[in-house]
Amino acid sequence: MIKQLGGLSSRLSSPVFQIRQLAGDSSSIPPNSYHHRIAAKKKIEVRLTVRAHSTSPEAVSSCSRMVKAIRVHETGGPEVLKWEDIEVGEPKEGEIKVRNQAIGLNFIDVQFRRGSYKAVALPFTPGMEAAGVVTAIGPGLTGRKVGDIVAYAGHPMGAYAEEQILTANKVVPVPPSIDSITAACVLLKGMTAHMLVRSCFKVEPGHTVLVHAAAGGVGSLVCQWANALGATVIGTVSTKEKAAQAREDGCHHTILYKEENFVSRVNEITSGKGVDVVYDSVGKDTFQGSLECLKVRGYMVCLGQASGAPDPVPLPALGAKSLFLTRPTLFHYIATRDDLLECAGEVFANVLSGVLRPRVNHTFPLSQAAQAHAILESRQTSGSVVLIPDNKD
């Protein structure tokens, strides 16, 4: 897998990725190493150039207009997702208007729809990730132009719409060789994977990691990235079909959690030593078992709660093995423009090199978002789910 990193240096020197050394001398780093091509966090700045996209004059409106969007007036099941008309105005200072071409579906969207996470107000338009074309820019804004292809992940919520207004410094340009569907499915999940393997616990050769929901959108990228970094990867999945996909994504060992006790299997695989880190997006159903899988001074990284919030943990329970417990939020790791560009740049670089291979196994028209939510909640999906605006060219 590490061999797939070959050729990344030439890609990073392309017009899409301009690498500028900020400090120190990297001449002592082996020229074919992972860190030479991706570069150490403190030694590079990834600057992404913007790709232009031809846009018909009709696409650029000089006044407010009505577009279609998914709206939530009350929290609940998928049936609360309503297909409605909303008004989209013109961008103000520091803002841009984007016509979405592809929208990433993430489990956080389900949590907001259910009410597990609280939206600022009702009604709201869900969605935290999309890619599209800039159709208007706010007064005085420089560095952006109509026709730019951009993507965003995070706040403000509202991606389930044909068009939306965004703060310009929250979007990132999309490299020319990455299409909008790929950008929309990989940016949020890829930056989450970056946070997990590069910041929360820095994965290195020799580490053993356990990834729950290994065939899911985030899980598959974590497996790919951890494998490329030289770790032994163990993944839990629900079906044999998902196990096969997880192995394609770099899992050395897969566990069918419906048929096997994952704690016993991890102990067997590691000869009783346990794993260095657990990446757990499941929550209540796996939390206690995940703690049992950790070696002394292991890291428990909770990144979601698909099965519900875990029960409270008494601190002495962590002290028995000097365990570390963290519940990270991606947006704290990309709070500044520099952090956002660096993180997104590394994600896109790894997509271009083949280290990250996002798999879009399911697409739905935006108007059918309720159906997409239903299959995601029932764990019938693998890889990523993308919503396509009904009016997409």
N, C-alpha and C positions, 0 to 999 in steps of 0.2 A: 504493500500500500504506500509505503514511504517513497517508493520509486515514482509514484504518480506526481510527486512534487517537482520532478524534473521539468524544466522548461518554464517554471514560474517566473524566473528572473527576467526572461525576455518579455514575458507578458507584462510584468510590472514596469518595464522600461518603455512600454508602448504609450501612445498619447493618452490612453484612458487612465493609467496610473503613473503619476510623476512622483518619484521618491526623492526626498531631499534629506540628507544627513543633518541632524540637528546637533548632535554631540558625539564625541568619542570617535574612535577609529575602528571600523569593522574589518580591517584587512586581516586580522588574526582569526576571523571566523571562517571556517571552511566554506569555499565558494558554493558547494553543492548542499550545504546543510539547510535544514528547515528554517533556522533563524536568520540565515543570510538572505534567503529569498523573501520570507515574510517580514523579517527584521524585528529587532527587539522593540518593545513598546516605547521605550524612552529615547530611541535613536532615530525614529523615522516619523515622517508626517505624510499621510496618504492624501494626495490632492486629486480629486476626481474631476475630469473634464466632462463637459455636458454634450450629449448627443442631440443634434437637431432633428426634428421630425416635421415633415411637410404637413401643414395644417391648412385646410380649406378656409377661405375667408368666412364661410358660413359658421365655422366652429367657434369663432370668436365673437362674443356678443358684447355690445356696449351697454347693456342694461340688464336688470334682473330678469330672470325667466324661471319657468317651472320645469323641474326635472323629476324623475322618478327616484324613489328611495324606499328602503325598508325602515319602518318606524315601530317603536315599542311604546304602547300607551300604558301597559300594566305588565308587571313581571310574571313569568310563568313558563309554560312549555313552548315548543316551537310554534304553536298556533298563535302566539301573541305577536309574531312577526308579520306586520302588515305592509302591503305594497301600496304606497301612496304618492301623491304629488307634494313636493316641497318647493319653496322658492329659494333660489340661490342668487345672492346679490353680486356686487362687484368687489374685488379685493381692495382693502384699504392699505395704508402705509405699512410696508413690511410683510405684505401678504401676496399670495398668488392664488389663481383659480385653476383647478386641475380637472380635466375630464378623465375619469377613471377608465382604464382599459382592462384591469384585472384586480380582483380584491381577494386577499388572503383570508381564509376562515381559520380562526384559532379558538382554542378551548376557552380562552378568556372571554370571548364573545358570548359563549354559552353561560358563563358565570354571571355576566352582567344581565343577560336576558332572564335568567332564573331569579336574579336578585341576590345571589350569593355575594357579589360585589355590587356596591351601590353606585348607580349613576348619579350625576349631579342633580338631575331633574327629570321628570317625566312630562311629555314623551321625549324619547331620544332616538337617534340614529346610531345603531351599533357599528362595530368594525374598527379595527386598530391598524390595518395594513392594506396598502394599495399601491398600484403603479399606474401612471397615466401621462397625459400630455398637458403641458401648461397652455391654457387658453387665454389668460389675461394676467397682468401684473399690476401691483399697486403703484400709486404715484411715487416717483423718486427712487424706486427700487432698481439697483444695479446688480449685475452678475447673473441675472435671469432674463429669459426672453420667451416670448410665445413660441411654442413648438418644441421646447426642451422636454425630454423624457425624464421623469423623476419618479422616485418612490419614497414612501414614508412608512414609519412603523411607530406606533405609540399614540400619544395624545396630540391633538384632540380626537376623541372618539367621533366616528361619523363616516367611515369608509364605505358603508353599504349605501352608496348613492352614485348616481350617474356623474354628478359633478360635486365638488366641494371646495371651500375656501380653506387654505392652509397657511400657517406662518412659514415664510420662505426659509428661515434657518432651520426648520425641522425636516425638510426634505433633502434627499441626496440624489445626485445625478446617476442615471443608470448607464453603465458601459454599453457601447454600441452592439457588442456581440451577445448581450443578455436580453432576451425578450421580456415583455411586460409580465407574462404569466409566470415565468421563472422568478423575476424580481419580486412579484407580489407574494409568491409562496415562500421565498427564502429569506427575505430581509428580517422580519421579526423573529422567525424561528432560528435563522442563522446567527443573528446577534445574541439571541438567548444562548445558543450553543457556545458562542465565543465567550460569553460571561461565565458559563459553567466550567469550561475546560481550560480557560486562560486566566481567570480571575478568582472565582470562588474556590476552586482547587486547581492548581496548576498541574495539569497532567503531563507526565514525563515518561520516558522509556523505563520499563520495569514495573510501573504501577498496574494494579488490577482494579478495574472499575465495574460497578454494577449499574446497569441502566434499565429502569422499569419502563414499560411501554416502548420497547426498543424499535418497534416497527412504525411508530407514530411520526408525526411531522417533526417534532423537536428531537425525539429519541433517535430517529434514524440519522440525523445530522450529528448528534453527539457521538454515536457509534462510529461514524465515518471519521470524524475529527480525532477522537481518542485513539482509534486504530492508527491513523497517520502519524500521531505523536509517539507511537511505540508502546502503547498500553495493551494489556490483555483485557478484552472486553467481554463481559457477561451480560446477556440481555434477557429480560422476561417478556413473553408474548402470550397471546391467548390461543393461537391456532398454529397448525403445522405450516400453513401457507405464510403466515406472518413470520414464523421461524426461518423459513427459507429466505424471505426478504431481509431479515435481520442479519443473516449470515452474509448475504450479498453486500450489506452495508458495513461489514467489518467485525461482526460479533464472532468471537472465537468459540463461544459456548452459548447456547440458547436454552431457556427453561420454559416449558409449557406450564404456566402457573395454575391452570385449571386441573392439571393432571399430576403435578409434582409439587412437593413442598419446597419453595424456592430457598428457604433457609438451609435445609438439609443439602440441597444440591450445591449451593454456594460453598458450604463447608467441605463437601466432597471435592469440588473442583479445585479449591484452594488448599486442600489437605489440612483443613482446620485452622488455617491462618487468618482467613477473612479477607475482605477487600479494603483498599485504601480509601475509596469514596463510593457513596451511593448517590445516584441522581434519581430522585423519587418525585414523579409528577402525579402519582396515584393518590397518596394521602392516607386516609384512615385505614384502608384495607391492608396496606403494606408497611406502614410506618414502624410498628414495633418490630416486625421481622427484619426490616432494613437495618435497624440499630443492632440487631443480633448478628447481622452479616459483617459488621465492621470489625477490622482489626484494632488493636490498641492504638490510640491516637488517630483513629479514622475520622473521616469527614462525612457528615450527613447533610446533603444539600436537598432541601425541600423546594421544589419549583412549581408545585401545583397541588390540587386536592380534588382530582376527578371523582373520587369515591366519597368525598366529604372531608371536613377538617379533622386532623388527627386529635386523639385525646391528649390532654395536657401531660407534659413529661416532667416528673420531679427531677431537680438538678442532680441529686445523688445517683440517679440512673445513668447519667452521662459520666459521672465520676468513676464508675466501676471500671471503665476502660479509657478514661481521659478523652472522651469523644468531643468532637466539635460539631455544633449544630448551627445551620444558617438557613434563613428563608429570604433569598435575594429577590430584589425587584429590578428588572432590567433597566428601567428608566433612571435609576440612580447611577447606573454605570455609563449612560450616554447622555448625561445631563448637560454637558457643554457641547458646543459645536465641534470642537476639536476631537472630543471623545467619540461623538457620533460618526464623524468622517473616518476616524481611524478604525472603529469597529466595523462599519459598513464596508470600508475599503478592504479589510482583511477577509470579510465574508465573500465579497465579489471576487477577490483574487483567488480564493480557494475554489469558488465555482468555476472560474476560468481554467484553473489548473487541473480540475477533475478530482480534487480532494473531497469537495462537497458535491454531492450528486442529488439534488432535490428531486423527489419523485412525485409528480402530480398524477395521482391515480383517480381523482374524482373532480369533475367540473360540473357546475350547475349555472343556469341563468340566475342573475341576481334576484329576479322575481320569485325564484324557487328556493330562497334562503331557508325557509322553514324545513323543507325536505333535507337540505344539506345538514342543518342542525340535528335533525332526527337521526340520521345515520352516524353522525359524529358521536352523539351521546350514547348510542347503542353499541359503540366500539366495532362497527362494521367497516370502518375505514382503515387504510394504511397509507403511509406517506402523507401528502398534503391534499387539501381540498381548496379549490379556487372557485370563486363566483365571478361570472362574466356579465357585465352590464348588458341588458337586453338590446341597447342601441349601439353596441360596439361595432365600429366600422369593420 
